[in-house]
């Protein structure tokens, strides 16, 4: 019985996802052009992906891009949760939060703004102040 589950996201930019993973200090491996990587699952099951994200155990998270151009995560979440004691929802929330931050900051920089300050409140909402000199 396969434990693989595919999770759909609203992430559309793989480069920003890779930047988010780098910022979080999470290693990943990218398949070369025209190839895929095997993602290990329980009892020698495998899935194919274009990106393999390290999880701290021998079961990585795979990244695929669906027909709509959105990123899907495929993994043996049961094995990951068992070996890392981290929930799927917590892992994906961390990825999504950092992806959103990287996307906003990329837009800020490409629009010619400079970061003045950023602060996180007690509810983990981030307030970013930017400015642009004309």
C-alpha positions in Angstrom: 0.0 0.0 0.0 1.4 3.4 -1.0 1.7 6.1 1.5 2.3 8.8 -1.1 0.1 11.8 -1.0 0.1 14.7 -3.4 -0.6 18.1 -1.9 -1.8 20.9 -4.2 -0.6 24.5 -3.5 -1.0 28.0 -5.0 2.8 28.3 -5.4 3.6 29.1 -9.0 7.2 30.2 -9.1 9.7 27.4 -8.5 12.6 29.8 -8.4 11.0 31.7 -5.4 10.3 28.3 -3.8 14.0 27.4 -4.1 14.9 30.8 -2.6 12.6 30.2 0.3 14.2 26.8 0.9 17.6 28.4 0.9 16.5 31.1 3.3 15.1 28.4 5.6 18.4 26.5 5.4 16.7 23.5 3.8 18.7 21.5 1.3 17.2 20.4 -2.0 18.3 18.6 -5.2 17.1 19.6 -8.6 16.7 17.2 -11.5 18.7 18.0 -14.7 16.7 19.2 -17.7 14.5 16.5 -19.1 14.9 14.1 -16.1 13.2 13.5 -12.8 14.3 12.4 -9.4 13.0 9.4 -7.5 11.4 10.3 -4.2 11.7 7.4 -1.7 8.6 6.2 0.2 7.8 3.4 2.6 8.7 -0.2 1.5 10.7 0.9 -1.6 7.8 2.8 -3.1 8.9 5.8 -5.3 7.4 8.8 -6.9 9.0 11.1 -9.6 9.6 14.8 -9.1 11.7 17.7 -10.5 12.9 18.8 -7.1 13.7 16.8 -3.9 13.5 18.6 -0.6 15.5 17.2 2.3 13.4 16.6 5.5 15.9 15.4 8.1 15.1 11.8 7.5 15.5 9.4 4.5 12.1 10.4 3.1 12.3 13.6 1.0 9.5 15.8 -0.3 9.1 15.9 -4.1 8.1 18.9 -6.1 6.2 18.7 -9.3 4.5 21.3 -11.5 0.9 20.5 -12.5 -0.9 21.4 -15.7 -2.1 24.7 -14.2 1.5 25.7 -13.5 1.1 25.3 -9.8 3.5 23.4 -7.5 2.4 20.2 -6.0 4.3 18.4 -3.1 4.4 14.7 -3.2 5.7 12.7 -0.3 5.3 9.8 2.1 3.9 12.1 4.7 3.3 9.3 7.2 7.0 8.3 7.1 8.1 12.0 7.3 5.9 12.7 10.3 6.9 9.4 12.0 10.7 10.0 11.6 10.8 13.8 12.1 7.9 14.3 14.5 6.8 17.3 12.3 3.3 17.5 10.9 2.7 17.9 7.2 0.7 21.0 7.8 3.5 22.6 9.8 6.1 21.8 7.2 3.9 23.2 4.3 3.0 26.3 6.4 6.7 27.0 6.9 7.4 26.6 3.1 4.4 28.7 2.1 5.1 31.5 4.6 8.7 31.8 3.4 7.7 31.6 -0.2 5.2 34.5 0.3 7.9 36.5 2.0 10.5 35.9 -0.8 7.9 36.7 -3.4 6.9 40.0 -1.8 10.6 41.0 -1.2 11.5 40.2 -4.8 8.6 42.5 -6.0 9.7 45.2 -3.6 13.3 45.1 -4.9 12.4 44.8 -8.6 10.1 47.9 -8.2 13.0 49.9 -6.9 12.1 50.0 -3.2 14.4 49.6 -0.3 13.6 47.8 2.9 13.4 50.2 5.8 12.2 47.7 8.5 10.3 44.6 9.2 8.8 43.3 12.4 6.7 40.3 13.3 3.9 40.7 15.8 2.7 38.2 18.4 0.3 36.6 15.9 3.2 36.0 13.5 2.0 38.8 11.1 4.9 40.5 9.4 4.9 44.3 8.9 7.3 45.5 6.2 8.2 49.2 5.7 9.7 50.1 2.3 10.6 53.4 0.7 11.6 54.6 -2.7 13.8 57.7 -3.4 12.8 59.6 -6.5 
